[in-house]
Amino acid sequence: MRILRLLGFVALCAMPLLGQAEWPRPKWEKVHLLECRASGTAVTSTVGNFEVRLIPSNNAESDPACQAYLVDKAGHQTSLLADRDVSVYEGTGEDIFGKGNLALILEGFSGGAHCCYTYQLVDLAEKPVILSPIENASPFFFFKDPASKQFRIMASDGAFDYFDGMCHACGPFPRIILRADDAGLHNVSADFVEQYDSEIALARARIGNGKIGKFEIADFNDVKGMVLEIVFSYLYSRREQQAWQSLDEMWPPKDRERIKNLIVKTRAKGLLSELSKVRAQTISAASVR
């Protein structure tokens, strides 16, 4: 299992949440169903009426080094995701799109110090619908929502990696919950307010009554991260007024305007901004290679 996956999503498993509304917990050792580079040779997997082929390059210096293809019953081949490494990912074989069809989930990994993951989702209908790839600095996790009985995607907004001088492991990674359909990916984080509130309660308990006063005098990184956890939990669950109110109550007065502007600027370049770029394409004869 890639160590970056643990660091990039450490908030998911750090400790039990206060209250009853807990987030589902990923089992990272099970997310890769089939890997390109690990095999060293072309590998295939059958998903419903389709075959997925992962083909590594013969050139060790090739970029991208792995290419994924979707092959139908007639042998028609469609080019999908290409990256340094490509895996058939968890969620494959499930009804991720909620239309009664199996789905194919591909994960690309670019390598490097802390970047980057790319995901491509395909609705394997009679005429498959391919969503264009979406990139993030931390991994996706697919889970079934007990309330809606539909699959959802949990992600962390990778734009906040190293936010405001914080280290990679201790920096904030705000959660985002997505829903996939044949039109793209949609932010449904507001449906999970109870889970965000559990995170807020945990962060407040860890801060305690006496630490905020000290934080306003000196910059303690541990308290800084917890305050941001509270602010981001409100902000990403679409409760902006409460987010900024919490920032005003807990952040040093002289630095509030700067940090608020930095949050807004960083969020505008983050994962949510990528959702509008995701396009859907139905496989046709023109797209088959």
Backbone bond lengths (Angstrom), bond angles and torsions (degrees), N, CA, C in turn:
res aa  C-N    CA-C-N  psi(-1)  N-CA   C-N-CA  omega(-1)  CA-C   N-CA-C  phi
1 M - - - 1.452 - - 1.523 109.66 -
2 R 1.330 115.97 134.75 1.457 119.08 -177.93 1.522 110.46 -66.18
3 I 1.330 116.76 130.86 1.461 120.51 179.81 1.515 111.37 -62.92
4 L 1.332 117.31 -30.54 1.459 120.00 179.70 1.516 111.13 -63.11
5 R 1.315 116.85 -30.38 1.457 119.80 179.73 1.526 110.11 -65.01
6 L 1.321 115.80 -40.03 1.458 119.03 177.48 1.521 111.34 -64.78
7 L 1.327 117.04 -45.22 1.456 120.46 -178.21 1.512 111.66 -68.42
8 G 1.331 116.45 -41.59 1.452 119.90 -176.38 1.500 113.73 -68.26
9 F 1.342 117.54 -22.02 1.452 120.49 -177.61 1.515 111.03 -126.85
10 V 1.335 117.42 27.58 1.449 121.21 -175.54 1.514 111.81 -59.81
11 A 1.324 117.33 -28.59 1.463 120.34 -178.83 1.516 112.31 -63.37
12 L 1.317 117.85 -22.86 1.459 119.85 -177.39 1.518 112.13 -70.78
13 C 1.303 117.97 -27.11 1.461 120.21 -170.78 1.523 112.44 -127.84
14 A 1.317 118.09 11.42 1.454 120.39 -171.40 1.520 112.56 -60.20
15 M 1.344 117.09 -45.99 1.461 120.89 -179.85 1.515 108.24 -166.12
16 P 1.335 117.87 161.83 1.453 119.70 178.63 1.519 110.31 -61.49
17 L 1.319 116.65 145.22 1.449 121.73 177.96 1.514 109.99 -83.52
18 L 1.341 116.70 152.29 1.447 120.40 171.85 1.516 108.37 -73.07
19 G 1.340 116.31 146.24 1.455 118.48 179.02 1.520 111.19 87.33
20 Q 1.312 115.00 -177.35 1.456 121.33 -172.56 1.523 113.74 -95.85
21 A 1.323 117.82 -21.23 1.463 120.55 -172.97 1.526 110.10 -88.59
22 E 1.322 116.52 86.10 1.453 120.86 -178.44 1.522 110.58 -98.54
23 W 1.312 115.19 152.52 1.458 121.05 174.14 1.529 109.58 -74.98
24 P 1.326 117.80 150.10 1.472 119.26 171.08 1.516 109.61 -64.35
25 R 1.317 115.90 151.42 1.462 120.53 -174.95 1.524 110.61 -110.37
26 P 1.307 118.16 123.36 1.472 121.52 -179.34 1.526 111.98 -66.63
27 K 1.311 115.77 148.95 1.463 122.63 169.21 1.526 106.13 -111.57
28 W 1.314 115.53 88.18 1.467 120.16 -169.77 1.524 113.02 -62.75
29 E 1.333 117.32 -24.59 1.461 118.60 -179.21 1.528 111.74 -70.76
30 K 1.323 117.53 -9.23 1.464 120.57 -176.78 1.520 113.71 -113.66
31 V 1.322 119.15 3.88 1.464 119.57 -172.19 1.524 113.16 -77.74
32 H 1.323 118.19 -27.60 1.460 120.80 179.69 1.523 110.42 -92.80
33 L 1.325 116.08 113.94 1.456 120.99 -178.56 1.525 111.50 -88.97
34 L 1.333 116.03 -28.96 1.467 121.68 -179.25 1.520 106.90 -158.75
35 E 1.341 117.07 130.93 1.459 120.78 -175.80 1.520 111.11 -121.38
36 C 1.308 115.08 144.16 1.457 121.42 -177.58 1.524 111.81 -77.94
37 R 1.317 117.60 -61.06 1.464 121.51 -173.97 1.529 111.79 -66.80
38 A 1.333 116.90 -33.01 1.462 119.77 -178.87 1.522 111.28 -65.38
39 S 1.324 116.26 -30.33 1.462 119.93 -178.53 1.525 111.82 -78.94
40 G 1.334 116.75 -34.15 1.459 120.89 -178.40 1.514 114.00 74.88
41 T 1.325 116.94 -2.13 1.455 121.46 178.71 1.519 108.33 -147.31
42 A 1.316 117.66 169.18 1.456 121.41 -179.71 1.531 109.81 -62.71
43 V 1.338 115.65 135.34 1.460 120.99 179.86 1.521 108.54 -130.90
44 T 1.317 115.81 152.47 1.463 120.31 -179.14 1.516 110.40 -131.90
45 S 1.333 114.59 155.79 1.458 121.59 176.42 1.520 108.12 -144.57
46 T 1.324 117.00 138.51 1.460 121.64 178.63 1.516 109.67 -95.46
47 V 1.329 115.93 128.84 1.460 121.95 176.78 1.524 107.38 -128.80
48 G 1.327 116.72 104.89 1.453 120.07 -176.33 1.518 110.87 62.14
49 N 1.334 115.48 -126.03 1.469 120.72 -179.01 1.525 112.83 -92.02
50 F 1.322 116.57 12.91 1.459 120.62 -175.04 1.525 110.75 -124.66
51 E 1.309 113.63 160.62 1.458 121.17 174.93 1.524 108.55 -120.32
52 V 1.317 115.98 138.40 1.468 121.89 176.15 1.519 107.74 -107.82
53 R 1.323 116.74 128.88 1.459 121.73 178.02 1.525 109.79 -115.86
54 L 1.319 115.19 129.86 1.464 121.69 174.23 1.526 107.18 -112.90
55 I 1.317 115.68 119.05 1.460 120.16 -173.38 1.529 109.85 -122.07
56 P 1.344 117.23 114.81 1.465 119.80 177.11 1.519 111.17 -79.09
57 S 1.313 115.60 153.48 1.454 120.25 176.36 1.520 110.11 -74.89
58 N 1.318 116.56 147.29 1.462 120.79 174.94 1.520 112.18 -75.63
59 N 1.332 114.55 -15.41 1.464 120.85 -179.42 1.518 109.10 -94.08
60 A 1.332 117.50 114.74 1.468 121.19 -176.72 1.521 112.57 -61.73
61 E 1.325 117.23 -24.45 1.462 120.96 -178.68 1.524 111.98 -94.22
62 S 1.320 116.45 3.71 1.462 120.59 -175.74 1.528 111.75 -64.31
63 D 1.324 115.83 141.91 1.457 122.20 175.69 1.532 108.05 -137.09
64 P 1.326 120.22 108.01 1.464 126.52 6.30 1.516 112.56 -79.42
65 A 1.321 115.53 156.95 1.462 120.74 -176.84 1.524 112.50 -94.91
66 C 1.330 117.79 -15.76 1.458 121.15 -177.89 1.526 110.34 -134.16
67 Q 1.312 115.83 142.62 1.466 122.32 -179.28 1.525 108.49 -131.06
68 A 1.346 115.92 134.78 1.461 121.52 177.81 1.521 109.58 -106.06
69 Y 1.321 115.64 142.26 1.456 122.18 177.38 1.524 109.38 -131.88
70 L 1.329 115.59 147.62 1.459 122.60 172.53 1.522 107.60 -109.69
71 V 1.331 116.02 129.18 1.458 121.56 -176.31 1.529 108.99 -121.85
72 D 1.349 117.05 127.09 1.459 120.12 179.38 1.527 111.16 -88.76
73 K 1.337 116.14 -178.26 1.470 121.01 -175.34 1.527 112.45 -62.76
74 A 1.336 116.05 -27.74 1.468 119.80 -179.27 1.525 111.83 -84.59
75 G 1.322 116.94 -2.04 1.455 120.34 179.83 1.512 114.17 90.33
76 H 1.334 117.63 4.46 1.465 120.80 177.72 1.530 109.59 -70.78
77 Q 1.295 116.13 132.60 1.460 122.35 -172.80 1.523 110.95 -113.50
78 T 1.334 116.49 130.03 1.461 122.28 178.38 1.519 109.59 -117.85
79 S 1.311 116.56 129.15 1.456 121.55 179.37 1.522 110.17 -74.13
80 L 1.331 115.66 131.57 1.461 120.93 178.25 1.531 109.44 -116.68
81 L 1.311 117.09 -133.71 1.458 122.54 -171.80 1.530 112.07 -72.16
82 A 1.330 115.47 140.76 1.465 122.52 173.06 1.522 108.35 -128.18
83 D 1.338 116.46 136.43 1.463 120.32 -179.12 1.525 108.56 -163.54
84 R 1.323 115.89 179.91 1.469 119.89 177.71 1.529 110.48 -60.33
85 D 1.328 116.91 -38.03 1.449 122.15 171.68 1.519 107.76 -140.77
86 V 1.322 117.63 143.77 1.462 122.63 178.57 1.516 107.95 -132.36
87 S 1.324 116.02 135.49 1.455 121.55 179.24 1.520 110.13 -128.80
88 V 1.334 115.66 146.32 1.457 120.32 163.97 1.525 105.67 -77.29
89 Y 1.317 116.40 125.67 1.464 121.96 -163.96 1.523 111.32 -110.59
90 E 1.336 114.81 161.26 1.460 120.29 177.52 1.528 110.35 -55.40
91 G 1.319 116.30 148.52 1.455 122.07 -172.59 1.513 111.53 100.38
92 T 1.333 116.18 -22.61 1.464 120.73 174.97 1.531 108.78 -62.64
93 G 1.344 115.80 133.74 1.456 120.79 -177.90 1.514 113.76 89.13
94 E 1.349 116.85 -2.46 1.461 121.57 177.90 1.537 109.35 -105.66
95 D 1.328 115.66 165.77 1.466 121.32 179.03 1.530 109.31 -87.95
96 I 1.317 116.12 67.94 1.462 121.68 -175.26 1.536 111.29 -63.70
97 F 1.324 117.38 -35.05 1.458 121.45 -175.84 1.532 112.89 -84.93
98 G 1.315 118.03 -7.86 1.452 120.94 177.72 1.513 115.00 71.61
99 K 1.324 117.43 26.75 1.465 121.22 -178.42 1.521 112.41 -118.14
100 G 1.308 116.87 8.93 1.452 120.01 179.04 1.514 114.54 86.69
101 N 1.327 117.70 6.51 1.465 122.16 178.88 1.529 110.23 -107.02
102 L 1.311 115.91 154.68 1.458 119.83 171.91 1.523 109.57 -72.30
103 A 1.308 115.50 156.24 1.463 120.58 178.73 1.524 110.06 -120.54
104 L 1.313 114.90 153.83 1.461 122.82 170.01 1.519 107.53 -113.26
105 I 1.330 116.56 128.23 1.460 122.03 176.75 1.519 108.18 -117.91
106 L 1.320 116.84 124.70 1.453 122.29 176.24 1.520 109.62 -113.49
107 E 1.331 115.87 138.92 1.461 121.63 173.00 1.515 109.17 -116.83
108 G 1.320 115.67 125.66 1.455 120.93 171.01 1.509 109.26 -101.75
109 F 1.328 116.40 147.11 1.462 121.05 178.50 1.509 108.18 -133.66
110 S 1.333 115.46 125.78 1.458 120.44 -173.47 1.517 113.31 -88.49
111 G 1.351 116.33 -13.46 1.457 118.84 -174.68 1.521 110.13 80.45
112 G 1.298 116.66 -163.34 1.458 120.12 -178.85 1.514 110.55 90.42
113 A 1.320 115.65 178.56 1.461 121.42 -173.78 1.518 112.86 -61.94
114 H 1.335 117.60 -52.69 1.457 120.00 -176.70 1.516 111.53 -141.66
115 C 1.289 120.59 26.68 1.454 120.94 -171.96 1.524 109.84 -152.89
116 C 1.156 119.59 154.17 1.452 135.45 -9.02 1.517 108.64 -141.31
117 Y 1.319 116.74 155.39 1.454 123.52 177.94 1.524 109.10 -104.31
118 T 1.323 116.02 139.62 1.455 121.85 176.81 1.521 107.94 -128.22
119 Y 1.344 116.18 135.19 1.455 120.74 -177.95 1.522 110.33 -122.20
120 Q 1.322 114.41 140.65 1.461 121.02 174.06 1.520 108.36 -131.32
121 L 1.338 115.73 127.74 1.451 122.40 -178.20 1.519 109.19 -111.06
122 V 1.331 116.15 138.18 1.463 121.45 179.72 1.522 108.65 -130.66
123 D 1.333 116.67 125.71 1.463 122.87 173.44 1.528 106.92 -86.59
124 L 1.326 116.63 111.37 1.466 121.26 -173.57 1.527 111.27 -84.99
125 A 1.327 115.86 58.82 1.457 122.04 172.18 1.529 108.54 -74.95
126 E 1.333 116.54 -179.58 1.464 119.22 177.81 1.520 110.46 -55.55
127 K 1.343 115.60 -40.59 1.457 121.42 169.44 1.528 106.43 -111.99
128 P 1.319 117.73 97.13 1.463 121.11 -173.35 1.533 112.97 -56.53
129 V 1.316 114.44 145.06 1.463 121.91 175.58 1.520 108.14 -110.02
130 I 1.325 116.09 122.69 1.466 122.23 -177.65 1.520 109.33 -106.07
131 L 1.327 116.77 125.87 1.460 120.52 171.91 1.521 108.72 -88.60
132 S 1.310 116.20 139.11 1.461 119.88 178.82 1.531 110.08 -64.12
133 P 1.318 118.34 151.92 1.461 121.53 -175.15 1.523 112.51 -62.58
134 I 1.333 114.97 149.85 1.462 121.68 175.53 1.524 107.93 -129.57
135 E 1.319 115.91 136.24 1.466 121.88 -173.53 1.516 110.98 -110.87
136 N 1.330 115.91 145.86 1.458 121.34 176.69 1.527 107.92 -152.39
137 A 1.329 116.66 155.38 1.460 120.66 -179.19 1.518 112.98 -81.94
138 S 1.334 117.91 -5.79 1.461 120.99 174.55 1.526 108.67 -133.57
139 P 1.332 117.62 160.62 1.463 120.83 -170.08 1.520 114.25 -77.77
140 F 1.327 115.73 164.21 1.464 124.27 174.67 1.530 108.93 -95.28
141 F 1.329 114.53 154.36 1.457 121.86 174.89 1.527 108.28 -135.08
142 F 1.337 116.92 124.57 1.457 122.62 -177.91 1.528 109.41 -98.54
143 F 1.331 116.80 131.71 1.460 120.53 -178.44 1.526 109.89 -147.65
144 K 1.328 115.82 158.54 1.463 120.47 176.17 1.519 109.03 -93.62
145 D 1.317 116.04 124.08 1.455 122.30 -179.81 1.532 109.03 -75.01
146 P 1.332 118.48 119.98 1.468 120.16 -179.47 1.531 113.39 -60.40
147 A 1.336 116.82 -29.57 1.463 119.93 -177.07 1.523 111.99 -74.77
148 S 1.311 117.55 -50.78 1.461 121.45 -176.24 1.527 112.75 -90.09
149 K 1.356 116.79 -15.52 1.463 122.93 -175.28 1.531 111.77 64.76
150 Q 1.311 117.01 16.62 1.458 122.45 179.40 1.524 109.36 -112.74
151 F 1.334 115.12 157.36 1.459 119.45 178.74 1.524 110.79 -76.97
152 R 1.308 114.37 142.31 1.452 122.12 176.70 1.526 108.66 -131.60
153 I 1.323 115.49 165.57 1.460 122.06 -179.38 1.524 108.14 -119.61
154 M 1.311 117.09 124.71 1.453 121.30 174.22 1.525 108.53 -99.56
155 A 1.307 115.61 130.84 1.462 121.30 178.20 1.520 109.22 -136.82
156 S 1.306 116.58 162.32 1.456 122.61 170.81 1.519 107.90 -113.95
157 D 1.311 116.78 138.13 1.462 120.25 -177.91 1.524 109.52 -72.60
158 G 1.326 115.13 101.90 1.458 120.76 -176.13 1.517 114.89 -67.11
159 A 1.338 117.56 -10.85 1.464 119.80 179.75 1.523 111.78 -63.59
160 F 1.333 117.36 -21.25 1.465 120.66 -176.89 1.525 113.32 -91.91
161 D 1.324 116.93 8.97 1.456 120.15 174.15 1.537 108.56 -61.61
162 Y 1.327 116.34 131.74 1.477 122.75 -176.69 1.530 112.58 62.97
163 F 1.312 117.72 25.04 1.460 121.40 -176.92 1.523 111.42 -59.51
164 D 1.313 116.15 129.52 1.470 124.65 174.74 1.531 112.09 52.01
165 G 1.328 116.32 40.31 1.460 120.36 175.38 1.517 114.85 82.07
166 M 1.329 118.41 5.46 1.463 120.46 -179.82 1.527 109.45 -78.94
167 C 1.320 116.30 155.70 1.454 120.64 -179.05 1.531 110.61 -74.06
168 H 1.331 115.87 164.61 1.469 120.15 -177.99 1.526 111.55 -61.58
169 A 1.333 117.22 -43.72 1.458 120.65 -176.19 1.520 112.78 -75.53
170 C 1.339 118.13 -27.42 1.470 120.33 -175.29 1.526 112.62 -103.29
171 G 1.317 117.64 -3.89 1.456 120.53 -178.65 1.512 112.78 -73.84
172 P 1.324 117.34 163.22 1.462 121.31 179.74 1.521 111.86 -77.79
173 F 1.321 115.92 139.39 1.460 122.31 174.14 1.529 107.74 -128.92
174 P 1.335 117.80 82.85 1.468 120.09 -175.75 1.522 112.07 -58.92
175 R 1.328 115.69 135.68 1.457 120.78 179.36 1.514 111.52 -76.05
176 I 1.323 115.01 146.28 1.463 123.09 172.74 1.523 106.91 -134.63
177 I 1.338 116.82 136.53 1.453 121.51 176.56 1.533 108.13 -111.56
178 L 1.329 115.87 128.42 1.453 121.82 -174.87 1.535 110.65 -118.81
179 R 1.323 114.37 152.52 1.466 122.05 172.12 1.516 107.95 -120.38
180 A 1.347 116.39 136.20 1.458 121.25 179.50 1.520 110.32 -103.54
181 D 1.326 116.48 138.11 1.459 121.38 168.02 1.521 107.81 -145.04
182 D 1.325 116.32 -175.61 1.460 119.72 -175.28 1.516 113.63 -71.69
183 A 1.341 117.05 -2.19 1.459 120.53 176.46 1.523 112.30 -99.88
184 G 1.336 116.85 -17.18 1.461 118.92 -179.31 1.517 112.17 147.74
185 L 1.321 116.14 -150.52 1.459 123.64 179.45 1.522 108.99 -116.52
186 H 1.334 116.35 138.60 1.456 121.03 -172.51 1.529 109.99 -130.22
187 N 1.317 116.10 141.43 1.448 122.71 179.72 1.530 110.20 -78.97
188 V 1.334 117.20 115.21 1.468 121.31 178.33 1.529 110.13 -121.35
189 S 1.311 116.80 28.67 1.464 121.32 -177.37 1.519 112.55 -59.52
190 A 1.326 117.55 -30.99 1.464 120.83 -178.59 1.519 112.45 -64.89
191 D 1.333 117.98 -15.78 1.468 121.09 176.99 1.526 112.04 -76.67
192 F 1.326 117.03 -5.24 1.463 121.13 -173.81 1.532 111.11 -121.92
193 V 1.322 115.97 37.82 1.468 121.29 -177.63 1.519 111.55 -58.58
194 E 1.325 117.92 -39.29 1.465 120.03 -177.62 1.524 111.39 -61.94
195 Q 1.325 116.57 -38.56 1.474 119.36 178.67 1.527 110.70 -67.99
196 Y 1.322 116.94 -42.06 1.467 119.49 176.18 1.529 110.78 -61.75
197 D 1.333 116.64 -40.11 1.460 119.85 -179.62 1.524 111.43 -64.95
198 S 1.331 117.73 -32.39 1.461 120.11 175.96 1.533 110.47 -65.24
199 E 1.333 116.52 -38.82 1.462 119.91 176.71 1.533 110.95 -65.35
200 I 1.318 115.73 -40.09 1.465 120.15 178.55 1.527 110.54 -62.15
201 A 1.343 115.80 -44.65 1.464 119.95 179.84 1.523 110.97 -62.54
202 L 1.327 116.95 -40.34 1.461 121.11 179.24 1.523 110.80 -64.32
203 A 1.329 116.60 -45.28 1.470 120.23 -179.72 1.525 111.33 -63.96
204 R 1.318 116.62 -41.59 1.468 119.41 178.78 1.526 110.88 -63.91
205 A 1.319 116.76 -39.39 1.460 119.65 179.23 1.524 111.08 -65.58
206 R 1.321 116.81 -36.96 1.462 120.35 -179.76 1.527 111.36 -71.36
207 I 1.321 116.85 -32.68 1.468 119.87 -179.74 1.524 110.21 -68.56
208 G 1.335 116.80 -46.49 1.458 120.30 -177.28 1.519 111.43 75.09
209 N 1.311 115.85 169.78 1.468 120.85 -174.08 1.514 113.29 -75.46
210 G 1.337 117.41 -29.43 1.457 119.03 -171.48 1.509 115.92 -89.26
211 K 1.345 118.40 -13.89 1.458 120.11 -170.43 1.519 114.00 -82.22
212 I 1.336 117.88 -28.91 1.454 119.63 -177.16 1.521 111.22 -63.54
213 G 1.327 117.33 -40.31 1.461 120.22 177.99 1.514 111.46 -59.78
214 K 1.318 116.79 -41.21 1.466 121.01 177.58 1.528 110.79 -66.61
215 F 1.331 115.34 -37.86 1.459 120.47 -178.99 1.520 110.98 -62.59
216 E 1.314 117.30 -32.96 1.458 120.61 -179.46 1.526 111.90 -75.11
217 I 1.308 115.90 -12.43 1.463 119.94 177.71 1.523 110.40 -99.53
218 A 1.314 116.82 -43.29 1.470 121.93 -178.82 1.523 108.83 -134.03
219 D 1.316 116.45 151.31 1.460 122.06 -175.73 1.527 110.28 -86.70
220 F 1.331 116.95 95.45 1.455 121.48 175.54 1.526 108.45 -91.90
221 N 1.328 116.63 117.47 1.459 120.53 -174.09 1.519 113.73 -62.33
222 D 1.338 117.40 -33.43 1.461 118.44 -179.56 1.523 110.84 -65.76
223 V 1.320 117.72 -41.31 1.465 121.30 178.79 1.524 110.00 -71.05
224 K 1.302 116.92 -37.79 1.465 121.77 178.84 1.525 110.58 -56.07
225 G 1.323 117.32 -46.42 1.456 120.79 179.94 1.510 112.22 -64.11
226 M 1.323 117.61 -38.15 1.467 120.94 -179.25 1.524 111.34 -69.56
227 V 1.334 116.53 -39.21 1.467 119.86 176.94 1.527 109.83 -62.74
228 L 1.321 116.88 -44.47 1.467 120.15 178.09 1.524 111.38 -63.06
229 E 1.325 117.20 -34.71 1.469 120.74 176.75 1.529 110.24 -58.39
230 I 1.316 116.04 -43.45 1.465 121.15 178.89 1.523 110.80 -65.51
231 V 1.317 116.41 -48.50 1.469 121.18 -178.41 1.525 110.69 -60.67
232 F 1.325 116.66 -46.48 1.472 120.27 -177.84 1.526 111.95 -68.59
233 S 1.323 117.69 -34.54 1.465 119.50 178.74 1.530 110.74 -63.26
234 Y 1.305 116.58 -39.94 1.474 119.77 174.49 1.525 110.78 -68.67
235 L 1.322 116.32 -46.20 1.462 120.98 -173.91 1.521 111.66 -63.89
236 Y 1.326 116.84 -44.28 1.459 119.98 -175.31 1.527 113.17 -81.60
237 S 1.317 117.57 -12.64 1.464 120.43 171.41 1.533 110.53 -95.76
238 R 1.322 115.25 17.44 1.473 124.04 173.41 1.524 113.03 65.51
239 R 1.321 115.52 39.72 1.467 121.59 173.66 1.522 107.78 -121.69
240 E 1.319 114.35 68.23 1.460 121.27 -171.67 1.522 112.36 -62.43
241 Q 1.327 117.71 -40.67 1.460 120.12 -178.39 1.526 111.32 -60.20
242 Q 1.339 116.14 -43.15 1.468 119.42 179.04 1.529 111.55 -69.17
243 A 1.337 116.91 -30.62 1.460 120.21 178.07 1.519 110.71 -62.89
244 W 1.331 115.90 -50.95 1.465 119.30 -177.75 1.526 111.80 -71.10
245 Q 1.327 116.74 -29.99 1.459 119.38 175.57 1.527 110.48 -64.88
246 S 1.328 116.35 -42.19 1.464 120.25 177.91 1.522 111.05 -64.42
247 L 1.336 116.42 -38.56 1.461 119.89 177.78 1.526 109.91 -62.72
248 D 1.330 117.17 -43.10 1.469 121.09 179.70 1.524 111.61 -63.84
249 E 1.315 116.71 -34.00 1.460 120.45 -177.44 1.525 112.42 -77.52
250 M 1.347 117.52 -27.49 1.457 119.50 -168.24 1.518 115.12 -117.65
251 W 1.313 118.12 -17.21 1.462 119.83 -175.72 1.534 109.69 -94.59
252 P 1.334 118.13 146.59 1.467 120.84 177.72 1.528 111.26 -53.53
253 P 1.324 119.17 128.15 1.466 122.86 -173.42 1.527 114.18 -52.39
254 K 1.317 117.89 -42.05 1.462 120.60 -175.35 1.538 112.72 -69.98
255 D 1.317 116.64 -15.32 1.466 120.22 -175.17 1.530 112.75 -111.03
256 R 1.327 117.93 0.74 1.467 121.11 -173.39 1.527 112.84 -64.52
257 E 1.298 117.31 -44.99 1.459 119.63 -177.52 1.523 110.75 -63.79
258 R 1.336 116.45 -42.51 1.466 119.61 180.00 1.523 111.52 -62.04
259 I 1.355 116.64 -48.51 1.462 119.09 -175.13 1.531 110.90 -69.31
260 K 1.311 117.86 -35.34 1.472 120.23 177.38 1.522 110.24 -63.56
261 N 1.321 116.70 -45.58 1.467 120.12 178.82 1.523 111.46 -62.06
262 L 1.334 116.44 -37.56 1.463 120.59 179.56 1.532 110.72 -68.01
263 I 1.324 117.26 -39.87 1.465 121.29 177.24 1.521 110.37 -61.44
264 V 1.331 116.17 -48.72 1.468 121.01 -178.61 1.527 110.60 -61.46
265 K 1.329 116.68 -44.71 1.462 121.32 -178.93 1.531 111.53 -64.39
266 T 1.328 116.37 -43.43 1.467 120.45 -178.41 1.517 110.63 -68.15
267 R 1.315 117.16 -43.25 1.467 121.26 -179.57 1.529 111.09 -62.00
268 A 1.324 116.39 -35.26 1.466 120.42 -179.10 1.521 112.06 -66.87
269 K 1.341 117.60 -18.20 1.465 121.77 178.68 1.523 111.91 -104.01
270 G 1.341 116.82 6.01 1.443 121.07 -171.66 1.517 114.66 -91.91
271 L 1.319 114.84 -160.70 1.458 122.00 -173.13 1.524 112.54 -60.56
272 L 1.327 117.54 -38.23 1.460 119.45 -178.53 1.525 111.83 -61.29
273 S 1.317 116.79 -32.96 1.467 120.04 179.22 1.525 111.40 -69.84
274 E 1.333 117.27 -21.12 1.461 121.03 -179.28 1.526 112.54 -80.19
275 L 1.333 116.99 -19.56 1.462 119.92 -175.56 1.528 112.05 -61.93
276 S 1.324 116.51 -38.22 1.469 120.25 -178.36 1.524 111.95 -68.63
277 K 1.342 116.80 -15.52 1.465 120.47 -178.85 1.526 112.55 -88.74
278 V 1.335 116.55 -11.36 1.465 120.07 -178.48 1.522 109.25 -75.19
279 R 1.322 115.95 123.96 1.465 122.23 -179.02 1.522 109.75 -116.99
280 A 1.332 115.60 152.12 1.456 121.77 178.13 1.518 109.98 -105.86
281 Q 1.331 115.54 138.32 1.460 121.53 178.41 1.518 109.06 -133.40
282 T 1.313 116.60 126.29 1.465 121.03 174.52 1.518 108.85 -86.37
283 I 1.341 115.97 130.44 1.451 119.48 -178.75 1.528 110.09 -64.98
284 S 1.311 116.03 128.11 1.455 122.96 177.15 1.516 108.62 -130.37
285 A 1.308 115.85 176.86 1.460 119.49 179.72 1.517 111.67 -58.27
286 A 1.344 115.72 -31.34 1.472 120.21 -177.49 1.517 111.38 -69.28
287 S 1.350 116.23 -26.30 1.474 118.35 -176.20 1.508 112.15 -93.95
288 V 1.323 117.47 -5.40 1.463 120.75 -178.24 1.515 110.28 -85.51
289 R 1.336 114.86 135.04 1.475 120.25 179.57 1.519 108.93 -115.29
